[in-house]
């Protein structure tokens, strides 16, 4: 069996792509420092307070003390007594993100945003006619700094996986190019927990199996990896060899639609949970209406102060998009929950969207044309 091509979305394996992964440096915290010069050079945490809450992002000055995102604010305050807590301003972050993306689109239409602060760009053929992806990435980073005021890092390579990993190597305010003939050597030297997509649990398991670097991973057979990691085994086998043909997808079909909110004051009762979910539902309805999105499966997400979480979902036969249609299902889902510890985050999401059905219709039409 030819394992090397089994994961390929695009079988044009002989075509070398030029992919840039641009990642903003400490984005939320950097925006706050840019907008408030008094915060420049100081350790700041976006989100939470000294007593409660969760850190959404930390400046590099704070990271030196071990402060990082998703850390309880009280722990962050202990690690860094001088830490300054700033409330998040997501509308502002989104505004800045749009400015940055506008720069990307001056170079290529093949832009795949991963979040507000990072994106893949396929610049194999670009609007500026610049052959060197390295020089192009440098120009993009310089323009972001000159026009927006923020620093960015970048990784440049032949596929999304390697570019994503490379962008993290010279952070902050740096970039790394991994040319085709150096991809495997680069990945072999990489610690296994620096591989994008390998989380703490998987990394721990790999280390227990003697896999500490990319080179160790490369020495494992496909059968060994399938045995210990199931369907992910083939993925691990391929990526360490620089094999990934996934295209940059500028028009990714949305598979879910969600709104979440983190609370700085803990919530204890179902009544308060429903009150807050009602506000989230109104926001979700507004956003779905704006995007002409509806869905058949509605879910709630509850994250507790100890970082454990619960999700519950209900699927119906007809598409829903208004609060009047779906909130009774939310109330039903909450009613069956047992709330026995303080809640820090609530969210509502939709899946089985009408956009997926449109995608299927398009695929069928294309098939018929052949």
HUTABEL-V292217 format. One record per residue. N is the residue number from 1. PHI is phi in radians with two decimals (NA if undefined). Layout:
# HUTABEL-V292217
N/PHI ; N/PHI
This chain:
# HUTABEL-V292217
1/NA ; 2/-1.55 ; 3/-1.20 ; 4/-1.17 ; 5/-1.78 ; 6/-1.14 ; 7/-1.59 ; 8/-1.16 ; 9/-1.42 ; 10/-2.17 ; 11/-1.38 ; 12/-1.38 ; 13/-1.19 ; 14/-1.38 ; 15/-1.50 ; 16/-1.51 ; 17/-1.65 ; 18/-2.04 ; 19/-1.96 ; 20/-1.97 ; 21/-1.92 ; 22/-1.76 ; 23/-2.30 ; 24/-1.19 ; 25/-1.49 ; 26/0.78 ; 27/-0.93 ; 28/-1.01 ; 29/-1.14 ; 30/-1.18 ; 31/-1.09 ; 32/-1.11 ; 33/-1.20 ; 34/-1.13 ; 35/-1.35 ; 36/-2.28 ; 37/-0.97 ; 38/-1.12 ; 39/-1.61 ; 40/-1.10 ; 41/1.41 ; 42/-1.91 ; 43/-1.29 ; 44/-2.23 ; 45/-2.18 ; 46/-1.57 ; 47/1.77 ; 48/1.32 ; 49/-2.62 ; 50/-1.14 ; 51/-1.75 ; 52/-2.72 ; 53/1.77 ; 54/-2.30 ; 55/-1.31 ; 56/-1.49 ; 57/-2.81 ; 58/-2.29 ; 59/-1.25 ; 60/-1.12 ; 61/-1.12 ; 62/-1.34 ; 63/-1.10 ; 64/-1.07 ; 65/-1.62 ; 66/1.66 ; 67/-1.32 ; 68/-2.60 ; 69/-1.13 ; 70/1.27 ; 71/-1.47 ; 72/-0.98 ; 73/-1.04 ; 74/-1.09 ; 75/-1.19 ; 76/-1.05 ; 77/-1.16 ; 78/-1.22 ; 79/-1.19 ; 80/-2.36 ; 81/-1.01 ; 82/-1.55 ; 83/-1.07 ; 84/-1.80 ; 85/-1.64 ; 86/-2.19 ; 87/-1.23 ; 88/-1.19 ; 89/-2.25 ; 90/-1.15 ; 91/-1.09 ; 92/-1.19 ; 93/-1.11 ; 94/-1.17 ; 95/-1.04 ; 96/-1.14 ; 97/-1.04 ; 98/-1.13 ; 99/-1.11 ; 100/-1.16 ; 101/-1.13 ; 102/-1.05 ; 103/-1.16 ; 104/-0.96 ; 105/-1.23 ; 106/-1.29 ; 107/-1.86 ; 108/-2.81 ; 109/-1.51 ; 110/-1.54 ; 111/-2.07 ; 112/-2.06 ; 113/-1.18 ; 114/-1.71 ; 115/-2.89 ; 116/-1.11 ; 117/-2.01 ; 118/-2.69 ; 119/-2.82 ; 120/-1.68 ; 121/-2.24 ; 122/-1.65 ; 123/-2.01 ; 124/-0.91 ; 125/-2.11 ; 126/-2.19 ; 127/-1.22 ; 128/-1.57 ; 129/1.21 ; 130/-1.53 ; 131/-1.32 ; 132/-1.46 ; 133/-1.15 ; 134/-1.11 ; 135/-1.18 ; 136/-1.13 ; 137/-1.08 ; 138/-1.08 ; 139/-1.13 ; 140/-1.09 ; 141/-1.10 ; 142/-1.17 ; 143/-1.17 ; 144/-1.04 ; 145/-1.20 ; 146/-1.23 ; 147/-1.66 ; 148/-1.92 ; 149/1.76 ; 150/-2.12 ; 151/-1.64 ; 152/-2.38 ; 153/-2.00 ; 154/-2.58 ; 155/-2.13 ; 156/-2.24 ; 157/-2.87 ; 158/-1.54 ; 159/-2.62 ; 160/-1.14 ; 161/-1.05 ; 162/-1.16 ; 163/-1.12 ; 164/-1.09 ; 165/-1.13 ; 166/-1.15 ; 167/-1.16 ; 168/-1.58 ; 169/-1.23 ; 170/-1.89 ; 171/-1.23 ; 172/-1.53 ; 173/0.96 ; 174/-2.56 ; 175/-2.66 ; 176/-2.47 ; 177/-1.85 ; 178/-1.96 ; 179/-1.28 ; 180/-0.88 ; 181/-1.30 ; 182/-1.91 ; 183/-1.02 ; 184/-1.14 ; 185/-1.08 ; 186/-1.04 ; 187/-1.23 ; 188/-1.09 ; 189/-1.40 ; 190/-1.32 ; 191/-1.03 ; 192/-1.10 ; 193/-1.42 ; 194/-1.67 ; 195/-1.28 ; 196/-1.05 ; 197/1.67 ; 198/-1.74 ; 199/-1.45 ; 200/-1.06 ; 201/-1.13 ; 202/-1.15 ; 203/-1.09 ; 204/-1.11 ; 205/-1.10 ; 206/-1.10 ; 207/-1.13 ; 208/-1.13 ; 209/-1.62 ; 210/1.50 ; 211/-1.80 ; 212/-1.97 ; 213/-2.37 ; 214/-1.05 ; 215/-1.09 ; 216/-1.08 ; 217/-1.11 ; 218/-1.15 ; 219/-1.40 ; 220/-1.46 ; 221/-1.31 ; 222/-1.09 ; 223/-1.13 ; 224/-1.06 ; 225/-1.18 ; 226/-1.14 ; 227/-1.11 ; 228/-1.67 ; 229/-2.25 ; 230/1.06 ; 231/-1.10 ; 232/-1.30 ; 233/-0.98 ; 234/-1.12 ; 235/-1.05 ; 236/-1.12 ; 237/-1.05 ; 238/-1.36 ; 239/-1.12 ; 240/-1.23 ; 241/-1.73 ; 242/1.28 ; 243/-1.78 ; 244/-2.81 ; 245/-1.87 ; 246/-1.05 ; 247/-1.34 ; 248/-1.23 ; 249/-1.92 ; 250/-1.23 ; 251/-2.13 ; 252/-1.09 ; 253/-1.25 ; 254/-1.19 ; 255/-1.64 ; 256/-2.66 ; 257/-2.44 ; 258/-2.49 ; 259/-2.33 ; 260/-2.22 ; 261/-2.50 ; 262/-1.69 ; 263/-1.89 ; 264/-1.52 ; 265/-1.91 ; 266/-1.21 ; 267/-1.93 ; 268/-2.06 ; 269/-1.95 ; 270/-1.12 ; 271/-1.06 ; 272/-1.19 ; 273/-1.06 ; 274/-1.16 ; 275/-1.06 ; 276/-1.27 ; 277/-1.13 ; 278/-1.14 ; 279/-1.18 ; 280/-1.12 ; 281/-1.09 ; 282/-1.13 ; 283/-1.15 ; 284/-1.11 ; 285/-1.03 ; 286/-1.09 ; 287/-1.21 ; 288/-1.15 ; 289/-1.11 ; 290/-1.10 ; 291/-1.70 ; 292/1.00 ; 293/-1.91 ; 294/-2.47 ; 295/-2.59 ; 296/-1.83 ; 297/-2.08 ; 298/-1.89 ; 299/-2.27 ; 300/-2.05 ; 301/-2.22 ; 302/-2.24 ; 303/-1.94 ; 304/-1.67 ; 305/-1.08 ; 306/-1.59 ; 307/1.31 ; 308/-1.32 ; 309/-2.57 ; 310/-2.22 ; 311/-2.31 ; 312/-2.41 ; 313/-2.44 ; 314/-2.46 ; 315/-1.93 ; 316/-2.15 ; 317/-1.45 ; 318/-1.84 ; 319/-1.22 ; 320/-2.23 ; 321/-2.60 ; 322/-1.79 ; 323/-1.02 ; 324/-1.03 ; 325/-1.36 ; 326/-1.79 ; 327/-1.19 ; 328/-1.00 ; 329/-1.22 ; 330/-1.07 ; 331/-1.06 ; 332/-1.14 ; 333/-1.13 ; 334/-1.16 ; 335/-1.03 ; 336/-1.58 ; 337/-1.55 ; 338/-1.89 ; 339/-1.73 ; 340/-2.18 ; 341/-2.69 ; 342/-1.13 ; 343/-1.73 ; 344/-1.99 ; 345/-2.45 ; 346/-2.26 ; 347/-2.68 ; 348/-2.23 ; 349/-2.42 ; 350/-2.08 ; 351/-2.31 ; 352/0.93 ; 353/-1.45 ; 354/-1.15 ; 355/-1.16 ; 356/-1.16 ; 357/-1.13 ; 358/-1.07 ; 359/-1.07 ; 360/-1.13 ; 361/-1.08 ; 362/-1.12 ; 363/-1.08 ; 364/-1.13 ; 365/-1.10 ; 366/-1.09 ; 367/-1.11 ; 368/-1.15 ; 369/-1.12 ; 370/-1.45
